[in-house]
Amino acid sequence: MEAFLYVVLGAALMLGLAWLRSRKLGFLAQRSPDYSDAGGPRFDLRHHLNGDIVCEGVIYGPTGRVASRFVGNFRGEWQGNSGRLAEHFTYDSGAEQTREWQLSLGNDGRIRALAADVEGEGNGDQSGPTVCLRYKLRLPEDAGGHVLDTTDWMYLAPNGTIVNRSQFRKFGFKVAELVAVMRRKEIV
């Protein structure tokens, strides 16, 4: 009985340490104020997500291996603090996907985001060279129809390129991760 107790306590300790690490040292530990005083250009949705944008990236599955690659063509349009971001993705499988975000930016940097495949309302903020958005993404039925908790960080590089890293979780477990770059589309 005593050995069993040690095993249970050891397992509980390991789970507690894993949780603490992910909440205090990992991706989810980031907070917008961490970046408020960062140098370089400041991220402004109305400027950096405006016009024609190309996006290229990969999606990692739960094992950490690349599950999909994609290219996206976006079109952002803003009127004051209200914006629309139309996204069209083409995946390496040949599948295509579209999404249209309705974005609202408060004078305090807070963001409200709506899209057809987002449950409820996404919320976030822009701070220094970053934007963070959290929302519940509903997958298409052919992908299981699951609703995933999404944390989406965008980091503005000094040349205007946006580096995007997103994690998708179900019941607190990471099931996918996305890494992409976005940049203004070159007019030829």
N, CA, C and O atoms as a DFTB+ gen file, in Angstrom:
752 C
 N C O
     1  1       0.825      -1.196       0.000
     2  2       0.000       0.000       0.000
     3  2       0.869       1.259       0.000
     4  3       0.544       2.235      -0.676
     5  1       1.958       1.242       0.746
     6  2       2.837       2.395       0.819
     7  2       3.494       2.667      -0.539
     8  3       3.644       3.828      -0.919
     9  1       3.883       1.636      -1.269
    10  2       4.487       1.806      -2.592
    11  2       3.480       2.437      -3.554
    12  3       3.845       3.302      -4.350
    13  1       2.238       2.017      -3.489
    14  2       1.188       2.576      -4.334
    15  2       1.020       4.071      -4.060
    16  3       0.852       4.863      -4.988
    17  1       1.066       4.448      -2.795
    18  2       0.931       5.844      -2.413
    19  2       2.073       6.673      -3.003
    20  3       1.847       7.783      -3.486
    21  1       3.301       6.140      -2.967
    22  2       4.438       6.849      -3.545
    23  2       4.286       7.010      -5.064
    24  3       4.646       8.049      -5.617
    25  1       3.761       5.996      -5.726
    26  2       3.551       6.072      -7.176
    27  2       2.519       7.155      -7.496
    28  3       2.725       7.963      -8.402
    29  1       1.413       7.171      -6.754
    30  2       0.366       8.167      -6.979
    31  2       0.893       9.568      -6.699
    32  3       0.646      10.485      -7.482
    33  1       1.608       9.746      -5.605
    34  2       2.172      11.058      -5.286
    35  2       3.194      11.498      -6.332
    36  3       3.232      12.668      -6.712
    37  1       4.009      10.576      -6.790
    38  2       4.991      10.891      -7.838
    39  2       4.308      11.299      -9.135
    40  3       4.722      12.257      -9.788
    41  1       3.257      10.565      -9.509
    42  2       2.517      10.908     -10.725
    43  2       1.854      12.276     -10.586
    44  3       1.878      13.073     -11.523
    45  1       1.268      12.551      -9.431
    46  2       0.631      13.846      -9.193
    47  2       1.662      14.970      -9.247
    48  3       1.386      16.035      -9.800
    49  1       2.827      14.749      -8.689
    50  2       3.890      15.741      -8.722
    51  2       4.330      16.018     -10.161
    52  3       4.502      17.176     -10.543
    53  1       4.510      14.982     -10.944
    54  2       4.933      15.148     -12.345
    55  2       3.871      15.897     -13.152
    56  3       4.206      16.777     -13.945
    57  1       2.606      15.560     -12.959
    58  2       1.532      16.272     -13.657
    59  2       1.501      17.733     -13.240
    60  3       1.325      18.620     -14.075
    61  1       1.673      17.980     -11.948
    62  2       1.699      19.354     -11.453
    63  2       2.851      20.148     -12.041
    64  3       2.672      21.306     -12.418
    65  1       4.019      19.551     -12.125
    66  2       5.175      20.235     -12.717
    67  2       4.970      20.490     -14.208
    68  3       5.331      21.554     -14.712
    69  1       4.395      19.523     -14.913
    70  2       4.122      19.703     -16.344
    71  2       3.136      20.849     -16.548
    72  3       3.324      21.675     -17.441
    73  1       2.089      20.907     -15.727
    74  2       1.104      21.983     -15.830
    75  2       1.771      23.326     -15.531
    76  3       1.558      24.298     -16.256
    77  1       2.572      23.385     -14.473
    78  2       3.247      24.614     -14.089
    79  2       4.176      25.097     -15.201
    80  3       4.222      26.290     -15.502
    81  1       4.901      24.186     -15.799
    82  2       5.815      24.530     -16.896
    83  2       5.048      25.134     -18.059
    84  3       5.455      26.163     -18.598
    85  1       3.934      24.505     -18.458
    86  2       3.190      24.999     -19.612
    87  2       2.535      26.345     -19.337
    88  3       2.403      27.158     -20.252
    89  1       2.125      26.598     -18.102
    90  2       1.440      27.846     -17.766
    91  2       2.393      28.979     -17.425
    92  3       2.035      30.145     -17.593
    93  1       3.580      28.680     -16.958
    94  2       4.505      29.729     -16.524
    95  2       5.727      29.883     -17.423
    96  3       6.367      30.935     -17.408
    97  1       6.067      28.857     -18.207
    98  2       7.280      28.918     -19.018
    99  2       7.041      28.681     -20.500
   100  3       7.935      28.937     -21.307
   101  1       5.877      28.206     -20.881
   102  2       5.639      27.824     -22.264
   103  2       4.891      28.877     -23.072
   104  3       4.756      30.028     -22.659
   105  1       4.417      28.453     -24.220
   106  2       3.689      29.294     -25.165
   107  2       2.515      30.005     -24.500
   108  3       2.310      31.198     -24.719
   109  1       1.747      29.285     -23.693
   110  2       0.562      29.864     -23.063
   111  2       0.893      30.855     -21.951
   112  3       0.010      31.575     -21.486
   113  1       2.138      30.902     -21.525
   114  2       2.526      31.816     -20.446
   115  2       2.706      33.253     -20.946
   116  3       2.770      34.177     -20.135
   117  1       2.786      33.455     -22.254
   118  2       2.962      34.796     -22.799
   119  2       1.759      35.668     -22.475
   120  3       0.623      35.196     -22.473
   121  1       2.009      36.925     -22.206
   122  2       0.963      37.910     -21.974
   123  2       1.323      39.161     -22.769
   124  3       2.500      39.483     -22.932
   125  1       0.320      39.854     -23.254
   126  2       0.565      41.060     -24.057
   127  2       1.462      42.079     -23.369
   128  3       2.327      42.652     -24.032
   129  1       1.298      42.336     -22.064
   130  2       2.192      43.311     -21.426
   131  2       3.678      42.942     -21.518
   132  3       4.539      43.813     -21.397
   133  1       3.982      41.650     -21.733
   134  2       5.382      41.244     -21.898
   135  2       6.042      41.980     -23.062
   136  3       7.265      42.124     -23.087
   137  1       5.247      42.447     -24.025
   138  2       5.776      43.038     -25.252
   139  2       5.495      44.529     -25.376
   140  3       5.875      45.136     -26.377
   141  1       4.844      45.132     -24.395
   142  2       4.415      46.529     -24.525
   143  2       5.584      47.493     -24.717
   144  3       5.426      48.509     -25.394
   145  1       6.738      47.206     -24.148
   146  2       7.880      48.105     -24.261
   147  2       8.945      47.605     -25.229
   148  3      10.063      48.119     -25.247
   149  1       8.595      46.594     -26.041
   150  2       9.570      46.057     -27.003
   151  2       9.885      47.114     -28.056
   152  3       9.009      47.882     -28.453
   153  1      11.103      47.150     -28.496
   154  2      11.524      48.127     -29.488
   155  2      11.027      47.800     -30.884
   156  3      10.410      46.760     -31.113
   157  1      11.303      48.692     -31.800
   158  2      10.931      48.485     -33.193
   159  2       9.520      48.967     -33.480
   160  3       8.875      49.584     -32.632
   161  1       9.047      48.676     -34.688
   162  2       7.712      49.150     -35.068
   163  2       6.612      48.480     -34.236
   164  3       6.757      47.342     -33.791
   165  1       5.522      49.204     -34.041
   166  2       4.378      48.696     -33.291
   167  2       3.388      48.079     -34.274
   168  3       3.186      48.589     -35.376
   169  1       2.778      46.976     -33.855
   170  2       1.786      46.285     -34.674
   171  2       0.483      47.077     -34.642
   172  3      -0.056      47.344     -33.567
   173  1      -0.017      47.447     -35.797
   174  2      -1.307      48.120     -35.920
   175  2      -2.117      47.340     -36.947
   176  3      -1.804      47.358     -38.137
   177  1      -3.159      46.654     -36.482
   178  2      -3.983      45.842     -37.377
   179  2      -4.435      46.626     -38.598
   180  3      -4.442      46.100     -39.711
   181  1      -4.808      47.872     -38.394
   182  2      -5.352      48.697     -39.485
   183  2      -4.323      48.936     -40.576
   184  3      -4.688      49.186     -41.724
   185  1      -3.068      48.866     -40.243
   186  2      -2.009      49.050     -41.237
   187  2      -1.439      47.710     -41.717
   188  3      -1.328      47.478     -42.921
   189  1      -1.081      46.837     -40.782
   190  2      -0.359      45.616     -41.132
   191  2      -1.247      44.501     -41.683
   192  3      -0.754      43.603     -42.365
   193  1      -2.539      44.547     -41.399
   194  2      -3.474      43.579     -41.993
   195  2      -4.437      44.316     -42.918
   196  3      -5.653      44.143     -42.841
   197  1      -3.876      45.127     -43.780
   198  2      -4.653      45.912     -44.729
   199  2      -4.110      45.666     -46.126
   200  3      -2.896      45.596     -46.318
   201  1      -4.989      45.535     -47.090
   202  2      -4.575      45.291     -48.466
   203  2      -4.396      43.806     -48.733
   204  3      -4.904      42.962     -47.995
   205  1      -3.667      43.502     -49.801
   206  2      -3.428      42.108     -50.207
   207  2      -2.224      41.550     -49.476
   208  3      -1.154      42.159     -49.451
   209  1      -2.415      40.369     -48.875
   210  2      -1.388      39.729     -48.055
   211  2      -1.261      38.278     -48.487
   212  3      -2.266      37.615     -48.742
   213  1      -0.036      37.783     -48.569
   214  2       0.195      36.360     -48.826
   215  2       0.668      35.726     -47.523
   216  3       1.433      36.323     -46.767
   217  1       0.200      34.506     -47.277
   218  2       0.532      33.774     -46.056
   219  2       1.018      32.384     -46.461
   220  3       0.403      31.725     -47.299
   221  1       2.123      31.946     -45.863
   222  2       2.671      30.620     -46.144
   223  2       2.999      29.956     -44.825
   224  3       3.593      30.576     -43.942
   225  1       2.611      28.682     -44.685
   226  2       2.881      28.054     -43.407
   227  2       2.691      26.559     -43.381
   228  3       2.403      25.919     -44.392
   229  1       2.863      26.024     -42.180
   230  2       2.712      24.589     -41.930
   231  2       1.858      24.393     -40.681
   232  3       1.797      25.252     -39.801
   233  1       1.208      23.247     -40.635
   234  2       0.451      22.843     -39.458
   235  2       1.078      21.558     -38.950
   236  3       1.232      20.587     -39.692
   237  1       1.436      21.568     -37.673
   238  2       2.000      20.386     -37.025
   239  2       0.886      19.649     -36.299
   240  3       0.037      20.269     -35.660
   241  1       0.890      18.323     -36.398
   242  2      -0.090      17.507     -35.691
   243  2       0.334      17.278     -34.252
   244  3       1.331      17.839     -33.796
   245  1      -0.424      16.449     -33.530
   246  2      -0.143      16.235     -32.107
   247  2       1.197      15.571     -31.819
   248  3       1.698      15.672     -30.699
   249  1       1.792      14.894     -32.801
   250  2       3.083      14.249     -32.580
   251  2       4.255      15.183     -32.885
   252  3       5.413      14.816     -32.682
   253  1       3.951      16.403     -33.379
   254  2       5.001      17.353     -33.706
   255  2       5.486      17.270     -35.139
   256  3       6.369      18.027     -35.542
   257  1       4.918      16.361     -35.912
   258  2       5.294      16.242     -37.329
   259  2       4.380      17.102     -38.187
   260  3       3.226      17.342     -37.832
   261  1       4.900      17.563     -39.317
   262  2       4.102      18.389     -40.219
   263  2       2.931      17.561     -40.740
   264  3       3.119      16.491     -41.318
   265  1       1.722      18.075     -40.527
   266  2       0.509      17.404     -40.987
   267  2      -0.012      18.025     -42.278
   268  3      -0.702      17.367     -43.057
   269  1       0.322      19.297     -42.501
   270  2      -0.183      19.985     -43.682
   271  2       0.651      21.227     -43.948
   272  3       1.212      21.834     -43.036
   273  1       0.716      21.585     -45.225
   274  2       1.347      22.832     -45.647
   275  2       0.306      23.642     -46.403
   276  3      -0.601      23.072     -47.009
   277  1       0.426      24.957     -46.376
   278  2      -0.593      25.766     -47.030
   279  2      -0.046      27.099     -47.515
   280  3       1.011      27.561     -47.086
   281  1      -0.804      27.698     -48.426
   282  2      -0.593      29.063     -48.883
   283  2      -1.938      29.758     -48.746
   284  3      -2.978      29.190     -49.080
   285  1      -1.910      30.980     -48.255
   286  2      -3.139      31.746     -48.115
   287  2      -3.025      33.087     -48.800
   288  3      -1.963      33.710     -48.816
   289  1      -4.129      33.518     -49.362
   290  2      -4.227      34.861     -49.922
   291  2      -5.293      35.600     -49.129
   292  3      -6.440      35.161     -49.046
   293  1      -4.898      36.733     -48.544
   294  2      -5.787      37.493     -47.672
   295  2      -6.044      38.861     -48.295
   296  3      -5.244      39.380     -49.074
   297  1      -7.179      39.418     -47.926
   298  2      -7.499      40.799     -48.310
   299  2      -8.080      41.489     -47.084
   300  3      -9.147      41.112     -46.602
   301  1      -7.375      42.502     -46.580
   302  2      -7.840      43.259     -45.428
   303  2      -8.348      44.623     -45.848
   304  3      -7.745      45.291     -46.688
   305  1      -9.465      45.033     -45.256
   306  2     -10.042      46.354     -45.532
   307  2     -10.512      46.941     -44.211
   308  3     -11.166      46.265     -43.417
   309  1     -10.175      48.201     -43.981
   310  2     -10.513      48.873     -42.723
   311  2     -11.224      50.185     -42.986
   312  3     -10.901      50.914     -43.924
   313  1     -12.195      50.467     -42.138
   314  2     -12.845      51.777     -42.069
   315  2     -12.790      52.177     -40.604
   316  3     -13.565      51.686     -39.782
   317  1     -11.872      53.070     -40.290
   318  2     -11.679      53.444     -38.895
   319  2     -11.195      52.248     -38.098
   320  3     -10.191      51.634     -38.458
   321  1     -11.893      51.905     -37.018
   322  2     -11.501      50.783     -36.165
   323  2     -12.251      49.499     -36.476
   324  3     -12.177      48.544     -35.704
   325  1     -12.972      49.457     -37.591
   326  2     -13.686      48.245     -38.013
   327  2     -13.052      47.702     -39.278
   328  3     -12.814      48.435     -40.237
   329  1     -12.783      46.404     -39.266
   330  2     -12.114      45.805     -40.414
   331  2     -12.696      44.466     -40.802
   332  3     -13.421      43.819     -40.046
   333  1     -12.351      44.085     -42.002
   334  2     -12.745      42.795     -42.559
   335  2     -11.481      42.161     -43.138
   336  3     -10.748      42.804     -43.888
   337  1     -11.229      40.889     -42.784
   338  2     -10.081      40.174     -43.324
   339  2     -10.599      38.901     -43.976
   340  3     -11.008      37.965     -43.289
   341  1     -10.581      38.869     -45.305
   342  2     -11.010      37.692     -46.061
   343  2      -9.782      36.819     -46.314
   344  3      -8.761      37.291     -46.813
   345  1      -9.901      35.536     -45.959
   346  2      -8.783      34.593     -46.110
   347  2      -9.189      33.461     -47.053
   348  3     -10.300      32.938     -46.966
   349  1      -8.280      33.089     -47.952
   350  2      -8.477      31.931     -48.812
   351  2      -7.217      31.077     -48.732
   352  3      -6.129      31.521     -49.098
   353  1      -7.377      29.834     -48.243
   354  2      -6.251      28.921     -48.060
   355  2      -6.296      27.813     -49.104
   356  3      -7.369      27.321     -49.455
   357  1      -5.120      27.425     -49.597
   358  2      -4.965      26.239     -50.439
   359  2      -3.943      25.346     -49.750
   360  3      -2.815      25.763     -49.489
   361  1      -4.353      24.101     -49.454
   362  2      -3.507      23.148     -48.723
   363  2      -2.786      22.221     -49.688
   364  3      -3.178      22.088     -50.848
   365  1      -1.722      21.579     -49.197
   366  2      -0.945      20.667     -50.032
   367  2      -1.787      19.496     -50.548
   368  3      -1.416      18.871     -51.542
   369  1      -2.895      19.192     -49.903
   370  2      -3.790      18.115     -50.337
   371  2      -4.662      18.549     -51.514
   372  3      -5.328      17.723     -52.139
   373  1      -4.654      19.858     -51.814
   374  2      -5.533      20.390     -52.848
   375  2      -6.818      20.980     -52.269
   376  3      -7.564      21.659     -52.974
   377  1      -7.072      20.723     -50.994
   378  2      -8.273      21.264     -50.346
   379  2      -8.154      22.780     -50.227
   380  3      -7.059      23.328     -50.103
   381  1      -9.297      23.436     -50.268
   382  2      -9.351      24.886     -50.122
   383  2     -10.287      25.254     -48.982
   384  3     -11.222      24.518     -48.665
   385  1     -10.023      26.398     -48.374
   386  2     -10.827      26.856     -47.246
   387  2     -10.892      28.373     -47.285
   388  3      -9.915      29.036     -47.633
   389  1     -12.044      28.917     -46.927
   390  2     -12.171      30.367     -46.816
   391  2     -12.687      30.719     -45.428
   392  3     -13.381      29.935     -44.782
   393  1     -12.334      31.899     -44.998
   394  2     -12.803      32.429     -43.712
   395  2     -12.856      33.943     -43.872
   396  3     -12.003      34.536     -44.533
   397  1     -13.846      34.553     -43.274
   398  2     -13.904      36.008     -43.254
   399  2     -14.050      36.476     -41.818
   400  3     -15.016      36.145     -41.131
   401  1     -13.078      37.245     -41.385
   402  2     -13.074      37.816     -40.038
   403  2     -13.718      39.198     -40.078
   404  3     -13.476      39.982     -40.995
   405  1     -14.532      39.483     -39.081
   406  2     -15.013      40.836     -38.821
   407  2     -14.260      41.283     -37.566
   408  3     -14.418      40.691     -36.498
   409  1     -13.457      42.312     -37.698
   410  2     -12.574      42.745     -36.611
   411  2     -12.974      44.125     -36.117
   412  3     -13.361      44.995     -36.897
   413  1     -12.873      44.305     -34.817
   414  2     -13.159      45.589     -34.208
   415  2     -12.019      45.895     -33.239
   416  3     -11.695      45.088     -32.367
   417  1     -11.426      47.055     -33.404
   418  2     -10.276      47.453     -32.593
   419  2     -10.684      48.605     -31.677
   420  3     -11.124      49.657     -32.142
   421  1     -10.533      48.394     -30.380
   422  2     -10.829      49.448     -29.408
   423  2      -9.681      50.430     -29.303
   424  3      -8.556      50.120     -29.692
   425  1      -9.959      51.612     -28.780
   426  2      -8.912      52.627     -28.611
   427  2      -7.835      52.177     -27.624
   428  3      -6.732      52.725     -27.618
   429  1      -8.150      51.180     -26.786
   430  2      -7.188      50.657     -25.819
   431  2      -6.365      49.491     -26.380
   432  3      -5.575      48.889     -25.654
   433  1      -6.545      49.170     -27.673
   434  2      -5.800      48.074     -28.298
   435  2      -6.496      46.728     -28.222
   436  3      -5.993      45.749     -28.772
   437  1      -7.635      46.652     -27.558
   438  2      -8.379      45.387     -27.466
   439  2      -9.044      45.078     -28.799
   440  3      -9.474      45.969     -29.532
   441  1      -9.113      43.775     -29.087
   442  2      -9.641      43.306     -30.368
   443  2     -10.837      42.400     -30.115
   444  3     -10.812      41.554     -29.221
   445  1     -11.877      42.586     -30.904
   446  2     -13.007      41.654     -30.954
   447  2     -13.016      41.074     -32.356
   448  3     -12.855      41.803     -33.335
   449  1     -13.205      39.758     -32.456
   450  2     -13.134      39.090     -33.751
   451  2     -14.278      38.087     -33.898
   452  3     -14.557      37.299     -32.994
   453  1     -14.927      38.135     -35.047
   454  2     -16.014      37.210     -35.358
   455  2     -15.729      36.554     -36.698
   456  3     -15.205      37.190     -37.612
   457  1     -16.080      35.270     -36.809
   458  2     -16.000      34.539     -38.070
   459  2     -17.007      33.400     -37.997
   460  3     -17.382      32.968     -36.907
   461  1     -17.447      32.914     -39.152
   462  2     -18.484      31.888     -39.195
   463  2     -18.094      30.609     -38.463
   464  3     -18.954      29.951     -37.877
   465  1     -16.801      30.243     -38.486
   466  2     -16.370      29.000     -37.842
   467  2     -15.774      29.235     -36.450
   468  3     -15.094      28.363     -35.910
   469  1     -16.027      30.401     -35.878
   470  2     -15.581      30.705     -34.518
   471  2     -16.809      30.700     -33.612
   472  3     -17.794      31.391     -33.875
   473  1     -16.735      29.912     -32.545
   474  2     -17.828      29.858     -31.573
   475  2     -17.784      31.123     -30.728
   476  3     -16.768      31.422     -30.099
   477  1     -18.867      31.852     -30.715
   478  2     -18.904      33.081     -29.929
   479  2     -18.011      34.138     -30.538
   480  3     -17.979      34.322     -31.755
   481  1     -17.289      34.827     -29.683
   482  2     -16.464      35.953     -30.096
   483  2     -15.018      35.719     -29.686
   484  3     -14.743      35.295     -28.563
   485  1     -14.099      35.996     -30.600
   486  2     -12.688      35.962     -30.261
   487  2     -12.286      37.280     -29.621
   488  3     -12.823      38.332     -29.968
   489  1     -11.344      37.226     -28.691
   490  2     -10.883      38.423     -28.000
   491  2      -9.367      38.433     -27.942
   492  3      -8.726      37.384     -27.871
   493  1      -8.808      39.620     -27.972
   494  2      -7.371      39.744     -27.865
   495  2      -6.964      41.184     -27.745
   496  3      -7.776      42.049     -27.418
   497  1      -5.696      41.440     -28.011
   498  2      -5.198      42.800     -27.992
   499  2      -3.895      42.898     -28.759
   500  3      -3.219      41.904     -29.024
   501  1      -3.565      44.139     -29.107
   502  2      -2.274      44.405     -29.728
   503  2      -1.449      45.179     -28.715
   504  3      -1.946      46.076     -28.034
   505  1      -0.169      44.808     -28.633
   506  2       0.719      45.418     -27.664
   507  2       2.130      45.411     -28.232
   508  3       2.682      44.349     -28.521
   509  1       2.706      46.582     -28.391
   510  2       4.040      46.660     -28.978
   511  2       4.033      46.021     -30.357
   512  3       3.160      46.329     -31.168
   513  1       4.980      45.142     -30.642
   514  2       5.045      44.512     -31.961
   515  2       4.242      43.205     -32.057
   516  3       4.503      42.382     -32.935
   517  1       3.268      43.014     -31.156
   518  2       2.531      41.746     -31.145
   519  2       1.025      41.950     -31.163
   520  3       0.496      43.000     -30.799
   521  1       0.363      40.886     -31.609
   522  2      -1.088      40.762     -31.492
   523  2      -1.361      39.373     -30.948
   524  3      -0.775      38.392     -31.407
   525  1      -2.249      39.291     -29.971
   526  2      -2.683      38.003     -29.440
   527  2      -4.193      37.925     -29.573
   528  3      -4.903      38.880     -29.257
   529  1      -4.680      36.785     -30.041
   530  2      -6.110      36.559     -30.192
   531  2      -6.425      35.166     -29.674
   532  3      -5.727      34.199     -29.983
   533  1      -7.486      35.078     -28.883
   534  2      -7.935      33.781     -28.351
   535  2      -9.381      33.570     -28.777
   536  3     -10.217      34.467     -28.673
   537  1      -9.660      32.339     -29.269
   538  2     -11.008      32.042     -29.740
   539  2     -11.211      30.534     -29.788
   540  3     -10.265      29.757     -29.664
   541  1     -12.463      30.141     -29.971
   542  2     -12.831      28.730     -30.100
   543  2     -13.167      28.463     -31.561
   544  3     -14.163      28.964     -32.083
   545  1     -12.322      27.667     -32.215
   546  2     -12.458      27.373     -33.637
   547  2     -13.189      26.054     -33.832
   548  3     -12.790      25.028     -33.281
   549  1     -14.256      26.083     -34.615
   550  2     -15.015      24.871     -34.934
   551  2     -14.476      24.299     -36.248
   552  3     -14.533      24.951     -37.291
   553  1     -13.948      23.065     -36.181
   554  2     -13.426      22.410     -37.378
   555  2     -14.576      21.994     -38.285
   556  3     -15.693      21.790     -37.809
   557  1     -14.317      21.866     -39.593
   558  2     -15.362      21.368     -40.498
   559  2     -15.788      19.941     -40.115
   560  3     -15.031      19.209     -39.476
   561  1     -16.985      19.565     -40.508
   562  2     -17.502      18.231     -40.177
   563  2     -16.588      17.120     -40.702
   564  3     -16.411      16.104     -40.029
   565  1     -16.003      17.300     -41.899
   566  2     -15.133      16.250     -42.454
   567  2     -13.823      16.122     -41.668
   568  3     -13.063      15.176     -41.875
   569  1     -13.561      17.079     -40.764
   570  2     -12.393      16.995     -39.880
   571  2     -12.826      16.680     -38.449
   572  3     -12.035      16.824     -37.517
   573  1     -14.061      16.256     -38.272
   574  2     -14.544      15.846     -36.958
   575  2     -15.478      16.825     -36.280
   576  3     -16.164      16.458     -35.326
   577  1     -15.523      18.069     -36.750
   578  2     -16.416      19.059     -36.166
   579  2     -16.064      19.478     -34.746
   580  3     -16.878      20.107     -34.070
   581  1     -14.867      19.141     -34.284
   582  2     -14.449      19.487     -32.922
   583  2     -14.311      20.997     -32.763
   584  3     -14.062      21.710     -33.735
   585  1     -14.473      21.476     -31.543
   586  2     -14.228      22.874     -31.215
   587  2     -12.914      22.924     -30.440
   588  3     -12.767      22.287     -29.398
   589  1     -11.963      23.692     -30.968
   590  2     -10.628      23.761     -30.384
   591  2     -10.386      25.137     -29.772
   592  3     -10.733      26.160     -30.363
   593  1      -9.790      25.151     -28.587
   594  2      -9.356      26.402     -27.969
   595  2      -8.094      26.855     -28.695
   596  3      -7.102      26.128     -28.750
   597  1      -8.143      28.056     -29.248
   598  2      -7.051      28.549     -30.081
   599  2      -6.406      29.767     -29.446
   600  3      -7.089      30.700     -29.022
   601  1      -5.086      29.747     -29.386
   602  2      -4.303      30.910     -28.980
   603  2      -3.425      31.273     -30.164
   604  3      -2.621      30.465     -30.629
   605  1      -3.589      32.488     -30.640
   606  2      -2.972      32.937     -31.880
   607  2      -2.093      34.147     -31.575
   608  3      -2.603      35.204     -31.202
   609  1      -0.769      33.999     -31.730
   610  2       0.163      35.116     -31.534
   611  2       0.740      35.513     -32.879
   612  3       1.153      34.655     -33.659
   613  1       0.772      36.808     -33.155
   614  2       1.417      37.347     -34.348
   615  2       2.490      38.323     -33.892
   616  3       2.247      39.181     -33.044
   617  1       3.676      38.182     -34.463
   618  2       4.833      38.999     -34.095
   619  2       5.282      39.776     -35.333
   620  3       5.519      39.184     -36.386
   621  1       5.398      41.087     -35.209
   622  2       5.809      41.931     -36.324
   623  2       7.327      42.003     -36.382
   624  3       7.976      42.418     -35.421
   625  1       7.890      41.596     -37.521
   626  2       9.335      41.702     -37.739
   627  2       9.664      43.134     -38.179
   628  3       8.784      43.843     -38.667
   629  1      10.912      43.564     -38.013
   630  2      11.283      44.939     -38.371
   631  2      10.995      45.305     -39.831
   632  3      10.787      46.480     -40.132
   633  1      10.977      44.331     -40.739
   634  2      10.722      44.636     -42.153
   635  2       9.240      44.600     -42.521
   636  3       8.896      44.747     -43.693
   637  1       8.355      44.405     -41.535
   638  2       6.921      44.382     -41.805
   639  2       6.332      43.003     -41.977
   640  3       5.111      42.854     -42.015
   641  1       7.180      41.983     -42.084
   642  2       6.684      40.608     -42.160
   643  2       6.075      40.232     -40.814
   644  3       6.574      40.635     -39.763
   645  1       4.992      39.456     -40.854
   646  2       4.332      38.997     -39.631
   647  2       4.608      37.511     -39.476
   648  3       4.367      36.737     -40.402
   649  1       5.103      37.109     -38.332
   650  2       5.319      35.705     -38.007
   651  2       4.171      35.284     -37.096
   652  3       3.948      35.890     -36.049
   653  1       3.451      34.251     -37.496
   654  2       2.266      33.794     -36.771
   655  2       2.528      32.414     -36.183
   656  3       2.990      31.502     -36.869
   657  1       2.220      32.285     -34.892
   658  2       2.298      30.980     -34.228
   659  2       0.987      30.782     -33.477
   660  3       0.593      31.620     -32.666
   661  1       0.328      29.685     -33.750
   662  2      -0.948      29.377     -33.107
   663  2      -0.905      27.974     -32.540
   664  3      -0.293      27.074     -33.116
   665  1      -1.563      27.798     -31.401
   666  2      -1.733      26.465     -30.839
   667  2      -3.219      26.191     -30.679
   668  3      -4.008      27.072     -30.339
   669  1      -3.572      24.939     -30.936
   670  2      -4.954      24.483     -30.871
   671  2      -5.038      23.387     -29.816
   672  3      -4.273      22.424     -29.851
   673  1      -5.965      23.537     -28.882
   674  2      -6.071      22.597     -27.764
   675  2      -7.482      22.064     -27.629
   676  3      -8.465      22.742     -27.931
   677  1      -7.550      20.826     -27.165
   678  2      -8.816      20.169     -26.841
   679  2      -8.651      19.587     -25.445
   680  3      -7.714      18.827     -25.201
   681  1      -9.543      19.931     -24.531
   682  2      -9.465      19.498     -23.133
   683  2      -8.104      19.840     -22.520
   684  3      -7.602      19.103     -21.671
   685  1      -7.506      20.957     -22.951
   686  2      -6.231      21.400     -22.402
   687  2      -5.003      20.785     -23.052
   688  3      -3.882      21.199     -22.758
   689  1      -5.190      19.804     -23.932
   690  2      -4.063      19.142     -24.593
   691  2      -3.844      19.738     -25.981
   692  3      -4.793      19.936     -26.740
   693  1      -2.579      20.020     -26.302
   694  2      -2.258      20.551     -27.623
   695  2      -2.478      19.470     -28.674
   696  3      -1.909      18.382     -28.588
   697  1      -3.314      19.784     -29.673
   698  2      -3.600      18.825     -30.742
   699  2      -3.012      19.271     -32.079
   700  3      -2.898      18.470     -33.007
   701  1      -2.640      20.540     -32.179
   702  2      -2.028      21.032     -33.415
   703  2      -1.355      22.363     -33.140
   704  3      -1.664      23.052     -32.168
   705  1      -0.425      22.708     -34.021
   706  2       0.251      23.992     -33.951
   707  2       0.467      24.486     -35.366
   708  3       0.750      23.699     -36.269
   709  1       0.335      25.781     -35.559
   710  2       0.514      26.397     -36.859
   711  2       1.647      27.405     -36.765
   712  3       1.738      28.159     -35.796
   713  1       2.502      27.416     -37.761
   714  2       3.538      28.441     -37.889
   715  2       3.459      28.954     -39.317
   716  3       3.487      28.180     -40.273
   717  1       3.357      30.291     -39.447
   718  2       3.213      30.883     -40.774
   719  2       3.866      32.255     -40.812
   720  3       4.123      32.866     -39.774
   721  1       4.129      32.723     -42.012
   722  2       4.574      34.101     -42.218
   723  2       3.571      34.783     -43.140
   724  3       3.020      34.171     -44.055
   725  1       3.353      36.063     -42.873
   726  2       2.454      36.866     -43.689
   727  2       3.203      38.113     -44.125
   728  3       3.932      38.722     -43.342
   729  1       3.016      38.481     -45.372
   730  2       3.670      39.685     -45.879
   731  2       2.807      40.276     -46.986
   732  3       1.995      39.590     -47.607
   733  1       3.004      41.546     -47.207
   734  2       2.248      42.205     -48.273
   735  2       2.551      41.524     -49.602
   736  3       3.689      41.160     -49.897
   737  1       1.505      41.369     -50.382
   738  2       1.653      40.739     -51.691
   739  2       2.337      41.724     -52.640
   740  3       1.948      42.887     -52.747
   741  1       3.352      41.229     -53.313
   742  2       4.072      42.058     -54.287
   743  2       3.171      42.299     -55.500
   744  3       2.593      41.360     -56.048
   745  1       3.059      43.526     -55.901
   746  2       2.273      43.855     -57.091
   747  2       3.215      43.793     -58.284
   748  3       4.232      44.485     -58.337
   749  1       2.845      42.940     -59.245
   750  2       3.714      42.723     -60.410
   751  2       3.169      43.465     -61.603
   752  3       3.755      43.412     -62.684
